[in-house]
Amino acid sequence: MSDTDAALMEVSLTAVADAGIDIRHMLFERFFAAYPERRASFISIDASSRRMTDETLQMMFGLAQGEGWVWPLVAELVFTHRSYGALPIAEYDAFIDMTVEELGVAAGTAWNAGAAAAWQRHADALKAMIRTARAEWERAMPAGAPQPAG
């Protein structure tokens, strides 16, 4: 938990909200450009993009605030995503990193080295939690774990 990180992160979130920018549009354009085959996984891109963007930002901000709800949410989301098959961990990483990058662009002058470092610290912590959750689910339910194609 870092009060300093949370404060820096909140400034950038407020700047984006005050500017009326919805980062999900550019975020998903970038994500689908990098992973075009993933587009077919989405029944409603509008609904999914809202939820995924909000949850990703909330989890990183929650980590900065030391919130206890982050781990159960990460574990649940990793389990839920198993129904889409064995998603490469690189896709999780890329989505989180793209979220931070798009937030930085949208935050404009409110984005600085301190904010970027704070967001990246908690992005890295979220990525580590996803890896832990995936490993724990695979140990707990090996027969139900999706197998990579090939």
N, CA and C atoms as an extended XYZ file, in Angstrom:
450
Properties=species:S:1:pos:R:3:atomname:S:1:resname:S:1:resid:I:1 pbc="F F F"
N         0.842       -1.181        0.000 N   MET     1
C         0.000        0.000        0.000 CA  MET     1
C         0.884        1.239        0.000 C   MET     1
N         0.478        2.229       -0.755 N   SER     2
C         1.247        3.460       -0.828 CA  SER     2
C         0.296        4.631       -0.971 C   SER     2
N         0.210        5.424        0.101 N   ASP     3
C        -0.643        6.609        0.030 CA  ASP     3
C        -0.154        7.563       -1.048 C   ASP     3
N         1.170        7.647       -1.214 N   THR     4
C         1.727        8.523       -2.241 CA  THR     4
C         1.321        8.037       -3.624 C   THR     4
N         1.468        6.731       -3.871 N   ASP     5
C         1.066        6.188       -5.160 CA  ASP     5
C        -0.415        6.419       -5.411 C   ASP     5
N        -1.236        6.144       -4.418 N   ALA     6
C        -2.685        6.324       -4.580 CA  ALA     6
C        -3.014        7.780       -4.900 C   ALA     6
N        -2.350        8.708       -4.247 N   ALA     7
C        -2.601       10.132       -4.504 CA  ALA     7
C        -2.196       10.508       -5.931 C   ALA     7
N        -1.033       10.046       -6.371 N   LEU     8
C        -0.577       10.328       -7.738 CA  LEU     8
C        -1.533        9.722       -8.761 C   LEU     8
N        -1.975        8.513       -8.485 N   MET     9
C        -2.876        7.828       -9.404 CA  MET     9
C        -4.233        8.523       -9.458 C   MET     9
N        -4.694        8.986       -8.317 N   GLU    10
C        -5.989        9.669       -8.276 CA  GLU    10
C        -5.961       10.969       -9.077 C   GLU    10
N        -4.858       11.689       -9.038 N   VAL    11
C        -4.733       12.926       -9.812 CA  VAL    11
C        -4.906       12.636      -11.304 C   VAL    11
N        -4.279       11.566      -11.780 N   SER    12
C        -4.395       11.259      -13.203 CA  SER    12
C        -5.804       10.783      -13.555 C   SER    12
N        -6.424       10.005      -12.677 N   LEU    13
C        -7.807        9.579      -12.924 CA  LEU    13
C        -8.754       10.778      -12.969 C   LEU    13
N        -8.545       11.711      -12.062 N   THR    14
C        -9.383       12.910      -12.018 CA  THR    14
C        -9.194       13.756      -13.270 C   THR    14
N        -7.959       13.870      -13.731 N   ALA    15
C        -7.685       14.649      -14.943 CA  ALA    15
C        -8.408       14.050      -16.144 C   ALA    15
N        -8.393       12.727      -16.252 N   VAL    16
C        -9.068       12.057      -17.368 CA  VAL    16
C       -10.578       12.252      -17.254 C   VAL    16
N       -11.112       12.116      -16.052 N   ALA    17
C       -12.553       12.315      -15.848 CA  ALA    17
C       -12.940       13.758      -16.160 C   ALA    17
N       -12.138       14.712      -15.681 N   ASP    18
C       -12.435       16.134      -15.927 CA  ASP    18
C       -12.389       16.468      -17.419 C   ASP    18
N       -11.515       15.772      -18.151 N   ALA    19
C       -11.413       16.000      -19.595 CA  ALA    19
C       -12.526       15.291      -20.363 C   ALA    19
N       -13.256       14.415      -19.672 N   GLY    20
C       -14.347       13.688      -20.318 CA  GLY    20
C       -13.869       12.651      -21.315 C   GLY    20
N       -12.693       12.111      -21.082 N   ILE    21
C       -12.113       11.138      -22.014 CA  ILE    21
C       -12.422        9.726      -21.537 C   ILE    21
N       -12.902        8.921      -22.455 N   ASP    22
C       -13.165        7.509      -22.187 CA  ASP    22
C       -12.046        6.723      -22.863 C   ASP    22
N       -11.092        6.250      -22.077 N   ILE    23
C        -9.900        5.619      -22.658 CA  ILE    23
C       -10.181        4.269      -23.305 C   ILE    23
N       -11.326        3.685      -23.026 N   ARG    24
C       -11.582        2.331      -23.515 CA  ARG    24
C       -11.577        2.240      -25.044 C   ARG    24
N       -11.975        3.297      -25.723 N   HIS    25
C       -12.033        3.242      -27.185 CA  HIS    25
C       -10.639        3.034      -27.791 C   HIS    25
N        -9.704        3.869      -27.415 N   MET    26
C        -8.332        3.724      -27.933 CA  MET    26
C        -7.678        2.463      -27.384 C   MET    26
N        -7.967        2.137      -26.144 N   LEU    27
C        -7.409        0.936      -25.535 CA  LEU    27
C        -7.802       -0.301      -26.327 C   LEU    27
N        -9.081       -0.427      -26.651 N   PHE    28
C        -9.524       -1.611      -27.379 CA  PHE    28
C        -9.095       -1.588      -28.839 C   PHE    28
N        -8.980       -0.417      -29.432 N   GLU    29
C        -8.415       -0.352      -30.791 CA  GLU    29
C        -7.003       -0.917      -30.790 C   GLU    29
N        -6.210       -0.495      -29.814 N   ARG    30
C        -4.832       -0.983      -29.712 CA  ARG    30
C        -4.785       -2.470      -29.418 C   ARG    30
N        -5.638       -2.918      -28.485 N   PHE    31
C        -5.631       -4.331      -28.112 CA  PHE    31
C        -6.008       -5.206      -29.302 C   PHE    31
N        -7.057       -4.824      -30.037 N   PHE    32
C        -7.475       -5.620      -31.194 CA  PHE    32
C        -6.477       -5.523      -32.344 C   PHE    32
N        -5.755       -4.427      -32.438 N   ALA    33
C        -4.700       -4.341      -33.457 CA  ALA    33
C        -3.582       -5.325      -33.137 C   ALA    33
N        -3.286       -5.474      -31.853 N   ALA    34
C        -2.234       -6.396      -31.438 CA  ALA    34
C        -2.699       -7.852      -31.431 C   ALA    34
N        -3.986       -8.065      -31.124 N   TYR    35
C        -4.544       -9.423      -31.006 CA  TYR    35
C        -5.865       -9.492      -31.771 C   TYR    35
N        -5.821       -9.408      -33.093 N   PRO    36
C        -7.062       -9.359      -33.879 CA  PRO    36
C        -7.943      -10.599      -33.706 C   PRO    36
N        -7.349      -11.741      -33.444 N   GLU    37
C        -8.125      -12.966      -33.266 CA  GLU    37
C        -8.976      -12.933      -31.994 C   GLU    37
N        -8.654      -12.060      -31.068 N   ARG    38
C        -9.376      -11.978      -29.796 CA  ARG    38
C       -10.744      -11.299      -29.969 C   ARG    38
N       -10.922      -10.491      -31.004 N   ARG    39
C       -12.185       -9.767      -31.214 CA  ARG    39
C       -13.387      -10.718      -31.195 C   ARG    39
N       -13.236      -11.888      -31.773 N   ALA    40
C       -14.343      -12.855      -31.850 CA  ALA    40
C       -14.763      -13.378      -30.481 C   ALA    40
N       -13.932      -13.203      -29.459 N   SER    41
C       -14.257      -13.659      -28.108 CA  SER    41
C       -15.285      -12.778      -27.420 C   SER    41
N       -15.543      -11.615      -27.976 N   PHE    42
C       -16.409      -10.640      -27.321 CA  PHE    42
C       -17.809      -10.647      -27.927 C   PHE    42
N       -18.801      -10.933      -27.120 N   ILE    43
C       -20.195      -10.901      -27.568 CA  ILE    43
C       -20.628       -9.447      -27.747 C   ILE    43
N       -20.292       -8.610      -26.772 N   SER    44
C       -20.605       -7.187      -26.838 CA  SER    44
C       -19.346       -6.402      -26.475 C   SER    44
N       -18.685       -5.887      -27.488 N   ILE    45
C       -17.456       -5.124      -27.241 CA  ILE    45
C       -17.755       -3.897      -26.398 C   ILE    45
N       -18.895       -3.258      -26.631 N   ASP    46
C       -19.241       -2.068      -25.853 CA  ASP    46
C       -19.320       -2.393      -24.368 C   ASP    46
N       -20.074       -3.413      -24.021 N   ALA    47
C       -20.234       -3.775      -22.610 CA  ALA    47
C       -18.923       -4.285      -22.017 C   ALA    47
N       -18.244       -5.155      -22.734 N   SER    48
C       -17.001       -5.735      -22.232 CA  SER    48
C       -15.909       -4.691      -22.074 C   SER    48
N       -15.830       -3.768      -23.024 N   SER    49
C       -14.772       -2.748      -22.952 CA  SER    49
C       -14.971       -1.845      -21.745 C   SER    49
N       -16.211       -1.525      -21.438 N   ARG    50
C       -16.491       -0.710      -20.240 CA  ARG    50
C       -16.046       -1.450      -18.983 C   ARG    50
N       -16.487       -2.688      -18.877 N   ARG    51
C       -16.206       -3.454      -17.664 CA  ARG    51
C       -14.714       -3.743      -17.517 C   ARG    51
N       -14.089       -4.213      -18.588 N   MET    52
C       -12.673       -4.567      -18.492 CA  MET    52
C       -11.789       -3.359      -18.185 C   MET    52
N       -12.080       -2.236      -18.805 N   THR    53
C       -11.296       -1.030      -18.550 CA  THR    53
C       -11.479       -0.574      -17.112 C   THR    53
N       -12.736       -0.486      -16.682 N   ASP    54
C       -13.014       -0.044      -15.313 CA  ASP    54
C       -12.393       -0.980      -14.283 C   ASP    54
N       -12.566       -2.281      -14.475 N   GLU    55
C       -12.025       -3.234      -13.505 CA  GLU    55
C       -10.504       -3.185      -13.452 C   GLU    55
N        -9.865       -3.040      -14.587 N   THR    56
C        -8.406       -2.992      -14.613 CA  THR    56
C        -7.902       -1.765      -13.857 C   THR    56
N        -8.513       -0.615      -14.120 N   LEU    57
C        -8.126        0.605      -13.397 CA  LEU    57
C        -8.426        0.484      -11.907 C   LEU    57
N        -9.600       -0.042      -11.571 N   GLN    58
C        -9.986       -0.179      -10.166 CA  GLN    58
C        -9.048       -1.122       -9.419 C   GLN    58
N        -8.667       -2.223      -10.059 N   MET    59
C        -7.773       -3.166       -9.377 CA  MET    59
C        -6.409       -2.542       -9.106 C   MET    59
N        -5.864       -1.819      -10.077 N   MET    60
C        -4.561       -1.178       -9.850 CA  MET    60
C        -4.666       -0.117       -8.764 C   MET    60
N        -5.711        0.691       -8.813 N   PHE    61
C        -5.901        1.728       -7.796 CA  PHE    61
C        -6.161        1.082       -6.435 C   PHE    61
N        -6.934        0.022       -6.421 N   GLY    62
C        -7.189       -0.706       -5.183 CA  GLY    62
C        -5.907       -1.261       -4.581 C   GLY    62
N        -5.010       -1.775       -5.416 N   LEU    63
C        -3.722       -2.256       -4.923 CA  LEU    63
C        -2.939       -1.128       -4.269 C   LEU    63
N        -2.963        0.044       -4.884 N   ALA    64
C        -2.248        1.192       -4.315 CA  ALA    64
C        -2.821        1.586       -2.958 C   ALA    64
N        -4.106        1.345       -2.781 N   GLN    65
C        -4.766        1.697       -1.518 CA  GLN    65
C        -4.745        0.559       -0.503 C   GLN    65
N        -4.182       -0.568       -0.896 N   GLY    66
C        -4.112       -1.706        0.011 CA  GLY    66
C        -5.459       -2.380        0.252 C   GLY    66
N        -6.337       -2.315       -0.745 N   GLU    67
C        -7.692       -2.873       -0.609 CA  GLU    67
C        -7.676       -4.401       -0.639 C   GLU    67
N        -8.390       -5.001        0.289 N   GLY    68
C        -8.455       -6.450        0.394 CA  GLY    68
C        -9.321       -7.115       -0.660 C   GLY    68
N       -10.184       -6.360       -1.328 N   TRP    69
C       -11.080       -6.955       -2.331 CA  TRP    69
C       -10.376       -7.268       -3.645 C   TRP    69
N        -9.165       -6.754       -3.845 N   VAL    70
C        -8.502       -6.925       -5.136 CA  VAL    70
C        -8.186       -8.399       -5.400 C   VAL    70
N        -7.580       -9.077       -4.435 N   TRP    71
C        -7.204      -10.468       -4.680 CA  TRP    71
C        -8.414      -11.343       -5.029 C   TRP    71
N        -9.511      -11.321       -4.268 N   PRO    72
C       -10.648      -12.167       -4.656 CA  PRO    72
C       -11.193      -11.838       -6.044 C   PRO    72
N       -11.182      -10.565       -6.423 N   LEU    73
C       -11.663      -10.190       -7.751 CA  LEU    73
C       -10.727      -10.730       -8.832 C   LEU    73
N        -9.433      -10.598       -8.628 N   VAL    74
C        -8.466      -11.118       -9.599 CA  VAL    74
C        -8.653      -12.627       -9.749 C   VAL    74
N        -8.756      -13.332       -8.626 N   ALA    75
C        -8.919      -14.790       -8.679 CA  ALA    75
C       -10.205      -15.169       -9.413 C   ALA    75
N       -11.280      -14.449       -9.157 N   GLU    76
C       -12.551      -14.731       -9.837 CA  GLU    76
C       -12.440      -14.466      -11.340 C   GLU    76
N       -11.847      -13.347      -11.708 N   LEU    77
C       -11.735      -13.008      -13.123 CA  LEU    77
C       -10.847      -13.999      -13.873 C   LEU    77
N        -9.768      -14.421      -13.259 N   VAL    78
C        -8.898      -15.406      -13.907 CA  VAL    78
C        -9.672      -16.710      -14.105 C   VAL    78
N       -10.448      -17.109      -13.110 N   PHE    79
C       -11.247      -18.331      -13.250 CA  PHE    79
C       -12.278      -18.162      -14.369 C   PHE    79
N       -12.980      -17.034      -14.385 N   THR    80
C       -13.994      -16.777      -15.404 CA  THR    80
C       -13.394      -16.781      -16.800 C   THR    80
N       -12.215      -16.219      -16.945 N   HIS    81
C       -11.567      -16.165      -18.257 CA  HIS    81
C       -11.141      -17.533      -18.764 C   HIS    81
N       -11.094      -18.532      -17.896 N   ARG    82
C       -10.751      -19.890      -18.334 CA  ARG    82
C       -11.754      -20.401      -19.370 C   ARG    82
N       -12.981      -19.905      -19.336 N   SER    83
C       -13.979      -20.370      -20.298 CA  SER    83
C       -13.654      -19.925      -21.730 C   SER    83
N       -12.719      -18.987      -21.880 N   TYR    84
C       -12.293      -18.546      -23.212 CA  TYR    84
C       -11.107      -19.344      -23.719 C   TYR    84
N       -10.683      -20.329      -22.956 N   GLY    85
C        -9.539      -21.136      -23.335 CA  GLY    85
C        -8.288      -20.688      -22.592 C   GLY    85
N        -7.185      -21.216      -22.997 N   ALA    86
C        -5.903      -20.902      -22.353 CA  ALA    86
C        -5.390      -19.571      -22.907 C   ALA    86
N        -5.844      -18.488      -22.326 N   LEU    87
C        -5.408      -17.168      -22.790 CA  LEU    87
C        -3.926      -16.978      -22.461 C   LEU    87
N        -3.159      -16.567      -23.430 N   PRO    88
C        -1.732      -16.334      -23.163 CA  PRO    88
C        -1.544      -15.227      -22.124 C   PRO    88
N        -0.638      -15.459      -21.207 N   ILE    89
C        -0.372      -14.469      -20.162 CA  ILE    89
C         0.090      -13.156      -20.785 C   ILE    89
N         0.695      -13.227      -21.964 N   ALA    90
C         1.137      -12.012      -22.662 CA  ALA    90
C        -0.047      -11.102      -22.996 C   ALA    90
N        -1.220      -11.677      -23.213 N   GLU    91
C        -2.398      -10.850      -23.498 CA  GLU    91
C        -2.847      -10.095      -22.248 C   GLU    91
N        -2.818      -10.761      -21.111 N   TYR    92
C        -3.136      -10.065      -19.858 CA  TYR    92
C        -2.152       -8.915      -19.651 C   TYR    92
N        -0.861       -9.219      -19.788 N   ASP    93
C         0.175       -8.201      -19.589 CA  ASP    93
C        -0.018       -7.022      -20.536 C   ASP    93
N        -0.244       -7.340      -21.803 N   ALA    94
C        -0.391       -6.276      -22.799 CA  ALA    94
C        -1.603       -5.406      -22.491 C   ALA    94
N        -2.722       -6.027      -22.113 N   PHE    95
C        -3.919       -5.236      -21.820 CA  PHE    95
C        -3.669       -4.297      -20.649 C   PHE    95
N        -3.030       -4.787      -19.613 N   ILE    96
C        -2.742       -3.948      -18.441 CA  ILE    96
C        -1.796       -2.816      -18.822 C   ILE    96
N        -0.732       -3.138      -19.547 N   ASP    97
C         0.224       -2.098      -19.952 CA  ASP    97
C        -0.426       -1.075      -20.881 C   ASP    97
N        -1.255       -1.535      -21.804 N   MET    98
C        -1.951       -0.612      -22.704 CA  MET    98
C        -2.910        0.287      -21.927 C   MET    98
N        -3.521       -0.248      -20.888 N   THR    99
C        -4.428        0.559      -20.060 CA  THR    99
C        -3.663        1.709      -19.420 C   THR    99
N        -2.509        1.407      -18.860 N   VAL   100
C        -1.685        2.446      -18.234 CA  VAL   100
C        -1.238        3.467      -19.279 C   VAL   100
N        -0.812        2.991      -20.430 N   GLU   101
C        -0.347        3.907      -21.482 CA  GLU   101
C        -1.459        4.827      -21.969 C   GLU   101
N        -2.643        4.280      -22.188 N   GLU   102
C        -3.762        5.111      -22.651 CA  GLU   102
C        -4.217        6.090      -21.577 C   GLU   102
N        -4.154        5.672      -20.335 N   LEU   103
C        -4.477        6.585      -19.238 CA  LEU   103
C        -3.494        7.749      -19.233 C   LEU   103
N        -2.226        7.450      -19.442 N   GLY   104
C        -1.207        8.496      -19.477 CA  GLY   104
C        -1.440        9.498      -20.587 C   GLY   104
N        -1.805        9.005      -21.757 N   VAL   105
C        -2.092        9.899      -22.882 CA  VAL   105
C        -3.279       10.791      -22.541 C   VAL   105
N        -4.330       10.183      -22.010 N   ALA   106
C        -5.550       10.941      -21.711 CA  ALA   106
C        -5.364       11.922      -20.560 C   ALA   106
N        -4.461       11.620      -19.629 N   ALA   107
C        -4.255       12.498      -18.468 CA  ALA   107
C        -3.546       13.790      -18.840 C   ALA   107
N        -2.894       13.816      -19.985 N   GLY   108
C        -2.246       15.045      -20.456 CA  GLY   108
C        -1.196       15.545      -19.487 C   GLY   108
N        -1.287       16.810      -19.133 N   THR   109
C        -0.269       17.434      -18.282 CA  THR   109
C        -0.293       16.925      -16.846 C   THR   109
N        -1.353       16.237      -16.452 N   ALA   110
C        -1.409       15.662      -15.104 CA  ALA   110
C        -0.533       14.413      -15.002 C   ALA   110
N        -0.083       13.896      -16.157 N   TRP   111
C         0.758       12.701      -16.175 CA  TRP   111
C         2.203       13.121      -16.069 C   TRP   111
N         2.897       12.560      -15.127 N   ASN   112
C         4.310       12.871      -14.946 CA  ASN   112
C         5.048       11.589      -14.561 C   ASN   112
N         6.335       11.694      -14.344 N   ALA   113
C         7.142       10.510      -14.038 CA  ALA   113
C         6.651        9.810      -12.776 C   ALA   113
N         6.239       10.578      -11.783 N   GLY   114
C         5.737        9.977      -10.548 CA  GLY   114
C         4.463        9.193      -10.766 C   GLY   114
N         3.536        9.752      -11.532 N   ALA   115
C         2.279        9.060      -11.822 CA  ALA   115
C         2.546        7.813      -12.650 C   ALA   115
N         3.398        7.947      -13.660 N   ALA   116
C         3.714        6.802      -14.507 CA  ALA   116
C         4.332        5.673      -13.685 C   ALA   116
N         5.245        6.003      -12.801 N   ALA   117
C         5.899        4.988      -11.965 CA  ALA   117
C         4.898        4.344      -11.004 C   ALA   117
N         4.012        5.143      -10.428 N   ALA   118
C         3.004        4.604       -9.501 CA  ALA   118
C         2.089        3.623      -10.222 C   ALA   118
N         1.582        4.034      -11.371 N   TRP   119
C         0.705        3.143      -12.130 CA  TRP   119
C         1.446        1.877      -12.538 C   TRP   119
N         2.699        2.016      -12.965 N   GLN   120
C         3.441        0.836      -13.417 CA  GLN   120
C         3.715       -0.122      -12.273 C   GLN   120
N         3.999        0.405      -11.079 N   ARG   121
C         4.220       -0.476       -9.928 CA  ARG   121
C         2.997       -1.348       -9.668 C   ARG   121
N         1.826       -0.744       -9.746 N   HIS   122
C         0.608       -1.482       -9.434 CA  HIS   122
C         0.135       -2.311      -10.626 C   HIS   122
N         0.519       -1.901      -11.822 N   ALA   123
C         0.281       -2.748      -13.001 CA  ALA   123
C         1.107       -4.025      -12.864 C   ALA   123
N         2.354       -3.873      -12.469 N   ASP   124
C         3.219       -5.042      -12.295 CA  ASP   124
C         2.702       -5.947      -11.175 C   ASP   124
N         2.196       -5.338      -10.108 N   ALA   125
C         1.628       -6.135       -9.009 CA  ALA   125
C         0.382       -6.886       -9.477 C   ALA   125
N        -0.441       -6.250      -10.296 N   LEU   126
C        -1.634       -6.906      -10.827 CA  LEU   126
C        -1.241       -8.073      -11.731 C   LEU   126
N        -0.241       -7.865      -12.573 N   LYS   127
C         0.223       -8.949      -13.444 CA  LYS   127
C         0.730      -10.133      -12.615 C   LYS   127
N         1.424       -9.844      -11.538 N   ALA   128
C         1.914      -10.924      -10.667 CA  ALA   128
C         0.741      -11.657      -10.010 C   ALA   128
N        -0.282      -10.922       -9.594 N   MET   129
C        -1.464      -11.557       -8.999 CA  MET   129
C        -2.166      -12.463      -10.003 C   MET   129
N        -2.239      -12.036      -11.237 N   ILE   130
C        -2.878      -12.853      -12.274 CA  ILE   130
C        -2.111      -14.168      -12.440 C   ILE   130
N        -0.801      -14.092      -12.451 N   ARG   131
C         0.012      -15.306      -12.561 CA  ARG   131
C        -0.226      -16.233      -11.364 C   ARG   131
N        -0.298      -15.648      -10.174 N   THR   132
C        -0.541      -16.438       -8.969 CA  THR   132
C        -1.919      -17.082       -9.028 C   THR   132
N        -2.919      -16.312       -9.401 N   ALA   133
C        -4.281      -16.847       -9.480 CA  ALA   133
C        -4.352      -17.973      -10.507 C   ALA   133
N        -3.733      -17.776      -11.631 N   ARG   134
C        -3.753      -18.818      -12.663 CA  ARG   134
C        -3.105      -20.096      -12.137 C   ARG   134
N        -1.961      -19.978      -11.497 N   ALA   135
C        -1.264      -21.152      -10.966 CA  ALA   135
C        -2.105      -21.842       -9.894 C   ALA   135
N        -2.746      -21.072       -9.045 N   GLU   136
C        -3.564      -21.667       -7.988 CA  GLU   136
C        -4.778      -22.387       -8.559 C   GLU   136
N        -5.420      -21.802       -9.570 N   TRP   137
C        -6.558      -22.475      -10.190 CA  TRP   137
C        -6.117      -23.754      -10.886 C   TRP   137
N        -4.978      -23.719      -11.545 N   GLU   138
C        -4.487      -24.914      -12.235 CA  GLU   138
C        -4.170      -26.027      -11.245 C   GLU   138
N        -3.643      -25.666      -10.063 N   ARG   139
C        -3.382      -26.677       -9.035 CA  ARG   139
C        -4.693      -27.196       -8.441 C   ARG   139
N        -5.643      -26.310       -8.225 N   ALA   140
C        -6.905      -26.693       -7.596 CA  ALA   140
C        -7.814      -27.484       -8.525 C   ALA   140
N        -7.768      -27.181       -9.804 N   MET   141
C        -8.675      -27.798      -10.768 CA  MET   141
C        -7.937      -28.185      -12.042 C   MET   141
N        -6.951      -29.055      -11.947 N   PRO   142
C        -6.145      -29.375      -13.131 CA  PRO   142
C        -6.941      -29.974      -14.274 C   PRO   142
N        -7.933      -30.780      -13.981 N   ALA   143
C        -8.717      -31.382      -15.053 CA  ALA   143
C        -9.552      -30.354      -15.799 C   ALA   143
N        -9.898      -29.278      -15.121 N   GLY   144
C       -10.714      -28.244      -15.743 CA  GLY   144
C        -9.918      -27.133      -16.375 C   GLY   144
N        -8.609      -27.213      -16.281 N   ALA   145
C        -7.775      -26.151      -16.855 CA  ALA   145
C        -7.758      -26.257      -18.370 C   ALA   145
N        -7.979      -25.149      -19.057 N   PRO   146
C        -7.896      -25.178      -20.520 CA  PRO   146
C        -6.496      -25.571      -20.964 C   PRO   146
N        -6.423      -26.334      -22.015 N   GLN   147
C        -5.135      -26.761      -22.551 CA  GLN   147
C        -4.818      -25.937      -23.793 C   GLN   147
N        -3.572      -25.503      -23.921 N   PRO   148
C        -3.192      -24.756      -25.126 CA  PRO   148
C        -3.430      -25.611      -26.382 C   PRO   148
N        -3.851      -24.946      -27.435 N   ALA   149
C        -4.069      -25.632      -28.715 CA  ALA   149
C        -2.737      -26.112      -29.266 C   ALA   149
N        -2.788      -27.201      -29.978 N   GLY   150
C        -1.572      -27.617      -30.640 CA  GLY   150
C        -1.158      -28.921      -30.263 C   GLY   150
